[in-house]
Amino acid sequence: MTRTSINLQGFYPKELQITETIETPDKIIIKLKSHTHTFKCPSCKTILTHYNSTYLRRVQDLPILGKNVELQIRAYEYLCENPECSVKSINESFDGFVDYCGRMTKRCEDFICTLALATNCESCARICKFMGIKTSGDSVIRMLLRRYSKQPGEVCGDA
């Protein structure tokens, strides 16, 4: 039998590079390292080139073959060089992949929200647990409220 492997790098943003993959009986840990060299200050829009330190983020991703996937992302903390900016330190974020303070990837949140809308929040949490995604019914409710409370309400006209 021929042993093959999957190239996981294509599933993650180009700014993140996989440095190590660890498989345990119940979890897969994927270590990623940011290799960006600049970051835009969200406040003053200055392009930052000097980072102060690195930090480790633990983020949940979609499961692989029923195993929980934990991403350990080594990212940069940049210092804003604009003396008139109110922000002094900015943690690197990966827009479209994981929110600034997010604990799970956007695609994992998308899956949970879609499942919750098709079932209900408690059923969604039970199905997610079975699949290897750690969440609760209350967390699903908060996720739905964050996502859909920002959308404009439907306007009904007189017909």
NORCOR-V653065 format. One record per backbone hydrogen bond with DSSP energy under -1.0 kcal/mol. CO is the residue of the C=O (numbers start at 0). NH is the residue of the N-H. If there is no record, write none. Layout:
# NORCOR-V653065
((CO | NH) (CO | NH))
This chain:
# NORCOR-V653065
((5 | 7) (7 | 10) (8 | 11) (12 | 15) (14 | 34) (16 | 32) (19 | 30) (21 | 28) (25 | 67) (26 | 23) (27 | 69) (28 | 21) (29 | 71) (30 | 18) (30 | 19) (31 | 73) (32 | 16) (38 | 47) (40 | 44) (45 | 40) (47 | 38) (49 | 78) (52 | 76) (54 | 74) (56 | 72) (58 | 70) (59 | 104) (63 | 66) (66 | 63) (67 | 27) (68 | 60) (69 | 29) (70 | 58) (71 | 31) (72 | 56) (73 | 33) (74 | 54) (75 | 91) (76 | 51) (76 | 52) (77 | 89) (81 | 84) (87 | 79) (89 | 77) (93 | 96) (93 | 97) (96 | 105) (102 | 59) (104 | 108) (105 | 109) (106 | 110) (107 | 111) (108 | 112) (109 | 113) (110 | 114) (111 | 115) (112 | 116) (113 | 117) (114 | 118) (119 | 123) (120 | 124) (121 | 125) (122 | 126) (123 | 127) (124 | 128) (125 | 129) (126 | 130) (127 | 131) (127 | 132) (135 | 139) (136 | 140) (137 | 141) (138 | 142) (139 | 143) (140 | 144) (141 | 145) (142 | 146) (143 | 147) (144 | 148))
